[in-house]
Amino acid sequence: MPGAGGYPPPGAGGYPPQGSMAYPPPSSPGATRTGSAYPPPASGYPPQGSPYPPQGSAYPPQGSPYPPQGSAYPPQGSPYPPQGSAYPPQGSAYPPQGSAYPPQGSAYLPQGSAYPPQGSAYPPAGGYPPQGSAYPPTGGYPPQGSYASYATGAYAQNATFGIGGTTNLLTQDEVSSACKKLRNAMKGFGTDEDALISVLGRYPPIQMNQICLGYKSNYGKTLESEVDSETSGNFGKLCVALSKSILDFDVYCLHEAIAGIGTDEDCLIEILVGRTNADIQAITTAYKQKYHNSLEKDIKGDTSGYFERLLVALVQGNRDETNTNYDVKADVEALYKAGEGRMGTDESAFISLLCSRSDTHLRKVFDRYQQKYGHSVEKAVKNEFSGDVKKALVNLVKSITNRNEFIAEQFEDSMKGFGTKDNKLIRLTVRYRDPQIIEPIKQAYKTMFGKSLKKRIDGDTSGDYRKLLLTCIGEK
């Protein structure tokens, strides 16, 4: 195609013709006019003087009229657009009235500006958002529906836990400035790690999503690939993780936990336990799109027994999230009779009840169980189960009882004992770094372990890796 041309060619007025809301013109009921043909004789499309099609070529090809003989375009009796319809539809605008892109109240993009910049093509090479990525989903930024909670990192938690998330977006100028700072930190010889830390560790997930999309639009490469080529070690792992959306990172971690030799059961439990139905549905959908296999099928192929049954139950995303009143006393008795009140254990009864009832209801059940039998449901689970299913159920009970304390304990688990479980520490830091989410977790950590999470990380890590971890949790 000639370099000066596009479809339609510059100056041709676009498609449909300027000043016309419908194609063909309203004065004509169809695509052909009485006494004329389409295209007009001796004339082609585009207009005379246009370099498209190339010289020596006619459109349509000589000897091959368009439309084909015996056919009309559009087909006779079916005008285009349909009668009573115009393109775009009358009374409709794009975006639809009452809706703006980006959402009203957002300075991204500012009124009076165009995106992409004038003189560039849309979408940019590679697509915007990146082709093959379902996040954010087509239809808007920030994503609509359940994905929106994922973008903030809030996971749409029950208000009882007090977990929210940053929702305000960056302006176009702020996005461009952050992208430029990242670009300058990585171009040329060497890498400016401090500059990387100041951007990757500073912005909450919803704003980093904007920066990641803006970076590819401005520089033609994903931020993730650029960061991956410029960093290494645990610092590099954390930088790459921060260059993904939380949804993409969770999906990646789940696949890594299952793929290859062995299974990272701890990772599966950590990511799947305590999630809302919306989170689970988002995870399973994104997993299928990226890896062309269902998460449930991969879990079944890599786990077994009651641990497998528990994980499969969790990935159904079918927990009751309503305020339905169940019989607390009946569920207390059901748990007792499935465990301590019989020889052996009815594992299926435990799994079914703990994976289906609402968190609010289960907290009432746990309290009543403690009052009636003198010890907690957590202790009952520890007495009745073993192995991976025991660990998963204990974590499930803890996450339902107090989510902030559960996550605080996960942070401690990543650093206690000999050595640091860096992959786990990175996962937790990336997932819960939003300022509104990490603050109550830090408070719970200090209450439970007698020192700050900052001091714990500071004494267990070093170098740029430590700097970035601390920046992510709002500590300098």
Beta strands, then each sheet from edge to edge (+ up, - down):
end
